[in-house]
Amino acid sequence: MTEDLEILQGAISAVVYQNYENGYAVLRLNVGGGQTVTVVGTIPLPAVGERLMVTGKWSTHSSYGRQFEAEFLERLMPQTSMEILNYLSSRVVKGIGPKTAARIVERFGEETLQVMEREPERLSEVSGISREKARAIGEEFRLQVGMRQLMEFFALHHLPAELAVRTYKLYGDSTVELLYDDPYLLMDEGLDAPFGAVDRFAIELGVAGDDPRRVEAGILFELNYNLTAGHSFLPEDKLTAATSQLLSVDAETVKQGIARLLEADRLVREKLAGITVDYLPRLYEAETNCARRLLEFAQSRFPEPKGLETMIRRTAEESGIRYSDEQTSAIREAAASGLLLITGGPGTGKTTILNGILSLLGQMQLSCLLAAPTGRAAKRLTEVTGEEASTIHRLLEAAIDPGTGNMYFVRDEDNPLKCDAVIVDEMSMVDVELLHCLLKAIPSGKRLILVGDPDQLPPVGPGFPFSDMLRSERLPTVRLTEIFRQAQQSLIVMNAHRVNRGEMPELKNVKSDFFFMRRQSEETVSALVRDLCTTRLPKNMGIPPEQIQVLSPTRKGGVGTAALNRMLQAALNPPAEGKKERAFGDIVFREGDRVMQICNNYDILWKKTDGSAVGAGIFNGDVGTITEIDTGGETVTVRFDDRAADYDFTQLNELEPAYAMTVHKSQGSEYRAVILTAWNGSPYLLSRSILYTAITRARELLIIVGREETVAAMVENARKNRRYTGLKLRLQGKTE
């Protein structure tokens, strides 16, 4: 091993491994003279045939032997026709495979890459390439070259490689110049860069600690960061203190930054209940408009239709149900109210009321749209009502602005929904920004019915609007409290209500649908979960593994979702000859795996598996199965119920295994059988609301595996993280 830096130059002959998230790669470099060496380091998006000039040093790996550790690199475009052919055949440019690459190189030889960059329309001279496809290939090639250069610049300054792609799409070839002028552009909305990395980059470029750009970026970062904790705003004194600590500057410097942001309309200041608070403008707009529109709907009343009692009676007869006084009152109220909130725990008849209201609206010849926050919640709503339901995003026709890459909704106040009524289920999951977009798209004079359980977990995004609406006591509300006789036979239902009241669930009943199985170590908890999923429930109770969902409050630890997913994948979908797989970071994706989408992607294309339709958009929480991994085309195909979507290998960060998932991720879903691990963890995760939400996910069977002491601690821990939200106060008119 030598400590002196050396320079190697050659063409990539093979890419052994690459991590699309951080740019790390292991590749084989042909340095001439028949010699090939292993090169490792941050080399974003390497492609076979590409030429590199790499500066680094030699080392010896305990398992892989002698290799060259790259510290700096310069990309050199392939020069010979053979190098260019290898480069293009590696599918580095979308639209070009090995056969097309061969025809292009045969036509243009060593001038191929110059033609692609400067005269892409000439590619139409090649058989099978139209002028439109030629232009698309040229654009893709220039994009790839620009992104690679930017990724190298980012890697040099220790910025995340995946950030380069988003930044280049936003700013193009002028990105580097713009960042030298203001490195905190990386904090702009849509880029979501980590503040620490951007701040280090800015300081490397000579930005002073009290530079106004740095101070303002720090203030906005604190507000954006706290959105992830559910806060719609921050009290100004807390914002000042947090920013001062983050940047190591005095409070006066931060206050001056706040004043500049207020002057530039990048911040909104208001008084709520006598406290000075600061909002990001979009959150202020969302919260104030939600309050205004909700009050408008609440103040709207419709004349009671003729024969209402007869309609309600007919609805009951058709469904074979005898409505309680609570249910009859709710259905009657839906006939006349512009806005109606319906809330209640499990077994209190929310589904019965929903079906009754739908029947009544149908008799009144009113068109109704049904929606829920997630795909799984929408599917469940369809199943229990028999009517088509969609996600709120699909209802509002989410789309991507090709210029900025930002999501927007086609349906808004200028292009409203066409209906007489909108019903939204699982409202506890809806944050204030999504509610704002929904309310904008519903015309005045229509009906809005919101259904949910505020005792479940709050939204992932900012605010807790359903809870705020209920607590304001300013909006028409039906609270369901009676547990019906049939539901009383379910220990799942009764234990959910016990937990919600702060009582210990019944754990000793062995003849019901709710079981507790005590284990005293992580190893025995994990082993029992495996046995339940692989043999006990499938063989003894006829519940197949795909209808069993393992839940954990946490991702970390021996019984967190990360470890459980590795164990369950090995047990339920082990490696096999002919079964393709693809590694991405620490995760190995395998054909047959159950996976979950972990972010909203509005432009990923899907097609119905029967070929009847195509569309776009896969959303956070959608669960599917990997049906094919195409290593040549570098795609993974995932089937989501009746839809199939293809993921590029670079998009695998949007998927994670779903044999086990956190309770948060399960919200809005219902499973035939649920296995919940109860072990040690953070008090923020071992809470009553987590336990209550987990229990209410099970339809037929719930099994808790772990320690009774942990279950008791969750019941006792009624802590609800306080969220700074102003919707309740605005509905009550308590603003200054």
N, C-alpha and C positions, 0 to 999 in steps of 0.2 A: 504494500500500500504506500503510495506517495502522497505527501501533503501539498505538493506543488500543483497549481491549476494547469490543466492541459486543454487543448482544443481538438475536438473531433469533428470531422465533416463527412457526411454521407447521406444515403437515401434510406428511408424507413422500409425494412423488408417485412416486418410483422409487428402488429400491436398486440402484446401479450395481455395487457390489462389497462383499463383507463377508468378513472372515477370522474363522472361528469359533474359532480358537485364541486370538487376542489381543484380539478385539473391534473391531479397526480396520474402518472402513466408509467408503465413498464413497456419498453419496446426494443426491437432488434434493429440495429443500425448497420447497414452495409457500408463499411469505410473504405472499400476497395481492396484490391489484391486478394480477393477471395476471403477476406476477413469480415466477420460479423460480430458485433459486441452488444451486450445488454446495457441499455441506458435507462436510468430511473430518475424521476423528478417531476416538477410541475411543468408539464408539456401539454397544454390544453388542446383537445381535439386533434390528436395526431392522425395522420392518414398514410396508408401504405403508398410508397412512391414519392412522398414528400421529402425534400432535402433539408437537412438541418446542419447548422454550425453550432456545436454545443461546447460550452466552457464548463469545466468541472474537475472532479478528481476521482481516482479509482478507490474502490473499497472492496472488501470481501464479506459477502453475506453468509451467515452460518448455514442457511439452507440452499441458497441459490448460487453461491459461488461468487466469482469476480464480476463486478459490475461498475459502470461509470455513473457517478452521481452528478446530474446536471445542475449547475447553479445559474447559468445564463444561457440563453439560446437565441439564435437568429434563424428565421425561416428563409430558406432559399427555394424558390419554385423549381420543380423538376425540370431538367434540361433536355435530356435525350427523349426520343420518341418512346422508348421502352419505359423510362421512368414516368413519363406523362401518362402512358397507358395504364401502368400499375396504379398511379395516383387516382385517375378517374374511375378505374374499375373497382376501387375500394368503396364506391358509393359515397364519396365525400361530398359530392354535389348532387342534391336531390334531382331526380329526373334522368340521371345517367347511370346505367348499369354496365356490366362488362361488354355486352354486345354493342350497345350504343357507343361506348368509349372507343371500342375498336374501330368503328366506322368513322368517328370524328378524327381520331389520330391518323387513320389511313388517308383522310382527306387533307388535313392541315399539318401533319407532322410536328416538327418542333415549334411551329408557330401556333399550336392549338391554344395554349393558355392566353397568348396575346389576343387572339381572335375572341375568345370567350370574354375577356375583360373589356376590350375596346370596340369590337365589331360583332357582338353576339348575334346580330341578325344574319350573319353569314353562315351560322350553323344550320340554317334552313337549306343550305346546299347539300346537306347530308340526308340520305334517304331515311324517311321515317320521322324527321324533325320538321314540324310546321314553324312558321314565322312566330306564332304566339309562343310555342314551346321554346323556341330559340331565345326569345326575350326573357322568358322565365328562367331558363338556365343561366343566362348572363347575370340576371339580378341575384340569383342564388349564389353564383360563384363570387361576385363582388361582395356579397354579404358575408360569405364564409371567410374570405381573405381579410376583410375589415375586422370581423369578430376575432379572428386568430391574433391579429396584431394587437387589438385592444386587450385580449386576454393576457398576452405576454406583458403588456404594460401594467395591467392589474396585478399579475403575479409578482412582478418586480416590486410593487408597493404593498404586497401582502393584502390585497383586496380580494374578496371571494370571486372565483372564476365565473360562477353562474350569474353574478351581477353584471359582468361585461356584456352578456347577451342582451339583457333588458336595457342597459344603458345605450348600447349601439343602436338598438331598434328605435330609441327615442331621439338620440342626437346624431347618429350617423358618423360620417368621417370627421366631423368637427368635434367629436367627443373629447379628445385629449386637450385640444386648445381651450375648450370651455371649462374643463376641470382645472386647468392651470389658473384660469381666471377666478373660478370659485369652486373649490373642491366640495363644498357642502351642497352642490347641486345633486350629489348622490343621495341626499336625504329627501329629495322631492317625492311626492306621492306617486306610487306606482313602482318606484325603484326599491324601496324598503331596505336600504343598506344598513348594516349594523353601525351604530354611531361610533363605537370605539375604533373600528377599522378606518372609517372615514376621518375621524379626528386625528388619528396617527398619521394618515396620509397628508392631511392638511398641514400638520406641524412639520412634516418632512419638507413640505413646499415652502415653509417659512411663515405660516400664518401665526400671528401672536396670540397668546392666551386670552387676551381681552379684545381681540379683533371683533368688531360688530357682527361680521358674518358668522363667526364661531358662536358668539353669545346667542344670536337669534336662532341659529340651527339647534343649539342646546335647548332653548325654550320650547321650540316646536317638537323636538325629539321627546321631551318629557311628556308633553300632551299626547303625542301619538303613542308613546310607549304605554301610557296609562289607559289608553283605549283597550289594550289587551287585558287589562284588569277589570274592564267593564265600566270605566268612568267616562261620562259624557263631557265633564269639565273638571277643573281643579280649582279649589280656592286659591286666590292669588298669593296669599302668604305661603301656602304649601308649595306652589309652583316656583316661587322665588327661592325658597330654601332648598328644594330639590335640585334646581338648576345650578345654584351657587355651589352646592356640594359636588355635582357632576363635573363642573368645569374648573373648580378651585378658583373661583372669582368672588368678589364681594357682592353683597346683596344689592348695593346701589347700581353696580354695573348691570346686573340682571334687570333691575327695574327700568333702567334706561333702554335696555333691549326690548322689554315689554312695551314701553311707550312707542318705540319705533315700529314695532309690529302692529300695534293698534292704529297708528297713523297710516300704515300701508294697507290696512284692512286685511291683514294676515292673522289677526286675532280679534276676538270679540269679548268685551268686558261687560258684565252685568251684575246687578245685585239680586241675590235670591235669599229670602228670609233674613235680610240684613247683612249678608256676607258677600264680599266682592269676589267674583269668580271669573275665570277666563276660559273661553271656548275656542276650539278650532272653528273657523267659519262654517264648515259643512255640518258640524255637529250642532251648532247653534241653529242653523237653518232647519235641520231635521227635527230637532226637539220642539222649536216654536211652531213649525208648520204642523207637526203631529198634534199638538195641543189644539191648535185652531181648527183643524179638520175634524178631529174627534168630537169637539164641542158642536161643530156644525151638524154632524151626523146625529148626535144625541138630541139636538133641538128639533130635528125633523121628525114629524109624526104623520102617519097615514091614517085615513079613515078606516074604521074597522069594516072588513068586507061583509056583505050580506051573507047570512047563513054560516057565520064563522063556527058556531057551536056544532052545526051539522057537519061541517068539514072536519073538525077535530074528531068528532065521533066516528066519521067514516075512516079517518086515518087510523084510529085505534082498532076498528074492526078489521081493516085490511091487514094490519100487522099482527093481529091476535094478541094485543097487549092492552092491559088496563092501566091507563096513566094515573100516576099519583097526582095529588093537588099541585106539587112543585112542578111536575112535568107539564101538566095542563097549562099552568100559569106561564111557563116558559114558551110553549108553542103559541099561546094566545098573544103574548107580548111580541113575538117575532112577526106577527101579522101587521102590527101597527108601528113598530119602532124603526127609526132610521139606523139606530145602533143598538146592539144587544151583546152584553158580555155574559157568557155561560161558563161557570167554573164549578169544579167538584172533583173529589178523589175517585179512585177506582171503585167500581160497583155502584156508583150513584146514578147511573143512567144517562151519561152524556151522549153515548151513541144512540140510545133510544130517542132522545130529544132531537138529535141531528136528523134522524130518519123521519121523525114526525114533522119537523120543520120543512124538510125537503118535500114531503108529501103535500103539506099545506100550500107551499109556494107553487107547487105544480098545479094544484086545484085552482089556485088564483091566477094561473096562466102567466107566472113570472119566471123568467129565465134566471138560472143560478149557476155561478162558477164556484168550484170547490178547490181549495189549495191548502198546502201544508209546507213547512219550511224545508223539509228534506225529501229526497226521492222515496225513502223507505216509509216515511210518515204519510206521504201522498198515496203510496201503494196500499197502505193499510186503510186509509180513508176510503179508497175505492172499494176495497174488499167489504168494509162494514156497511157502506151505503148503497153499493151497487151502481153508483154514479161515477163518471170519470172525474178524477182529481189530478192535479198537477202540482209541481213545486211552485212556490211563489215566483222563483226566477223564470220558470218556463211560462207561467201565466203572464208575466210582464214582458216576455220575449227578450231575454237577456242577449246582448250582442257585444262584439268587440269593435272598438273604433280602430280601423287599420292604421290610422296615422299615429295614434298615441299608444295603442295596445291596451287602453283602459276599457273596462266594462261599462256599458250603459244599458238602459232599458228602452225598448222601442215604445212600450206603452207608458204614457205619461199624461199630463193635463192637456196636451195638445193632440194626443192620440189615445183617448181613454178606452178602457175596456167596454165591450158591448154586452151588457147584461142588466138585469134588474136587481140582482142581489149577489153578494160575495160572502162565502163562508170560509173562514180560516180555522183549521184545527191546530193543536199543539202550539198555541200562541206563546207559551213560556219560552220557546226557543227563538222567538223573533226579536232582533235587536232594533234600536230606534232608527237606524238608517234604512233598514229594509222596510220597516213599517212606514216610514216617510215616503219611500218610493211607491209602496202599495197604495197609500192614501191619495197620492197625486193622480194615480191612474183610475180611480173610481169616481165617476161623475157625481156631482151633487144631485140630491133627490133620489139616490138609490139606497138600498139596504146593505148594512154591513153587520155580520154576526161573527164574533170572535170567541173561540172555545179553547179552554186550556186549564192547566193545573199549576198555580203559582208556587206550590210547594216542591215542584220538581226543580232541577238545576236551572239557573238563569242562562240567558243567551251567551254564546261565546263572544259576540261583539258587544259594543257599548250599550249601556242602558239596560233597564228591565221594564219595558213599557207595559206589559200585561199586569205585572204586580203594581206598578204606579197607577194604572187605570183603576184597578180594584180598590187600592188604598185611598184614592182621591175621593171616593164616594160621590162623584159628580156625574157618573154615567150609568144608564140603565143596566142593571145586573141581576142575574138569577144565580143564586148560590145553592148548589145541590148538596144536601147533607145526609139524606136518607140512604142507607145501604140496603139494597133489595135482597129479598129472601134467598134468591138463587146465588147471589154473590156472597151471602153469608156462609154458604157451604164451602167456600174457597178460603183456605188458610193463607193463600197468597194475598187475597184482598184484605182479610182481617188483620194480618200482620202488617201490611202496608199502613193501615190506619193506626195500628198500635204504635208503630215507629213514628208516624207523623205527630202523634199525641205525646211523644217522649216516653213511651212505654216499651219495655223489652218485648220482642216478638216471641211467640210460642215456638220453642226449638225442640221440644221433646215428643211431639206428635209424629208417629211413624206411619200413620195410615191416611195421610192427606196428600196435598200437592206441594208441600213446603217441608224441606228436610234440612237438618243441620248435621254435618259430619265433622266431628272434632279431629284435628290433626295438630301435632305439636312441633313440627319442623317444616321448613320450606321444602325440603326434599320429599317429605311424605304428602304435603299438600299438592305438590306438582305431580307426584306419582298417581295420586287418587284422581286428579283432574284428567290425566291421560287415560286411566282405566275407565272412568265414566264415559269419556268421549269415544273410546275405541271399542269397548266391549260391553260394559254394564248396561248403559242406556240403550244401545242398539239391540243387544241380545235379549235383555230382560224386559224392556218396556217398548220395544219396537220403534224407538226414536232414532232415525239415522243421524250420523255425525253432522251432515249439512244443516240439520234443523236444531242443532245445539249451539248455543252461543256462550262462550266463556267470557266473563267480565272480571275486571280488576279495577280497583280505585286508582292504581298507579301504573306507570310504564316501567318503573325501575325495580330492581331487586329480583330475587329468585322466583317470586310469584307475581312479578309485574308482567305487563303484556309483552314486552320484548322477549323475555326468557320463555314465557308460555308459548309464544308463537313459534320460536325455534323448536321447542319440545314437541308441540302438536304437529308442526309441519313434518318432522322426522317420523312421527307415529302415524299420521293420516295420509301423508303424501311423500313417501321416501323416494330417494333417487332410484331410477330404474333405467335399464337399457332402452334407448329410443325416446326417453322422456327428456326433452330439452330444458335447459335452465340458463339463467343469466344472473351474474353477480352485479350488485349495485351497492357500493359502500359495504356495509356490514350485512346486507340482506341478500340472500340468494332466492331469486324468483324462479319458480318451477312450473311447468305445465301441470294443470290440475289444482294449483294453489287457489285458496280463497283470499281475495285481496280487497282493499278498500281505498277509494279515492279520498285523499286527505286535504284537498283544497278545491275551490271552484275553478273549473276550466271551461270557459264559455265557447271556445272555438274548436275543441276537439271534436272530430266528426264521428258519428255513429250511424249504423244502419240496422234496420230491423232484421232479425235473423231469418225471417221468411222472405226478405227482399222487398217488402211492401212499402217501405218508407226509409228516408234518410233524414238526418238532422244534425244538430251540433249542441254540445254542452253535456259534460259529466260533472256532477256536483259533489261537494264535500259530504262524505258519509255514504255515498253509493257503494254497495258491495257487489262484487262479481267474482267470476272464476276465470283464470288464465286458460284459454283454450289452445293457444299456439304461440310459440316463440320462434321467430324467423331470424336466425343468426345472420343470414346473408343480407336480408333487407333491413336488419336491425330494428325489428318491430316486435311488440308484444301485443297479442290480441286478447282482450278481456270481454267476457260476455256478462252483461248486466241484465238479468231477466231475459227480456225478448230483444235486447239491443246488443250489438257488438261494436267495440271501439278499438282502433289500433293506436298504440303508444310507441313513439320513437324511443330508442334507448335513452336519449337525453331527458325524456319525460318521466323516467321511472322514480324520480324523487316525489312524484305526485301519488305514488301507490305505496301501501304497506300491507303486510300480512294481516288477515282479519279472522284467523282462527280464535284469537283472543283480542278484545278491544277494551279501552277504558270505558267506565260508566258514562263519562261525558260524551263519548262518541256514539254510544248506544241510544242516546236520548231521541225520542220520537219513533222508536222502533218497537216491535213486539216479536218475541221469539217463542216457538213452541216450548223449548226448554232453555233455562238459563243456569249456568254454574257460576257462582260468585266466590272469589277468593277473599277471605277476611284474615289479613295478616298485619304486620307492623307497617307504619307509614307516617307521612306528614299529617298533623291535625287538620291541615287545610283540605286534605283528601279523605280522611277518615271522619266523615261528617254525617249527620242525620239525613241531609238532603241527598247525599250520594247513595246511602243505603236505601232510602225511600225510592229514589229513581231506579235503582237496580232491581228492586223487588217488583216494581210495576212494569218492568220490561217482559216478565214471564207470563205466558198465556196458560200453559198446562202444568208446568213443573218448575220449581225453583229449588236449587241445592246450594247451600252455603258451606264452603269447605274452609276450615281454619280454626281460629281460636274464639271461644265464646266471649273472652275478655275484650277482643277487638270489636265484636258486634255490640257489646255493651257500651264501649267507648264511643262508637259511632252514634248510638242512640242518644247518649248524653251530650254529644258535641253538637249543639244546635246553632253553632256559630254560622252566621251568614255574612260573607264578606261584604262590607258596606260599599255601596256604589254611589258615586256622586252623580246623581241624575236630577234633573229639574222638572220632569214631565208632571209629576204629581202636583208640585207647587204651581205650575202653569195652569193645570186644569182647575186648581182651586183659586186661581187669580192672585197668588201670593208672590208677585214679582214687583220690583221697584224700577 
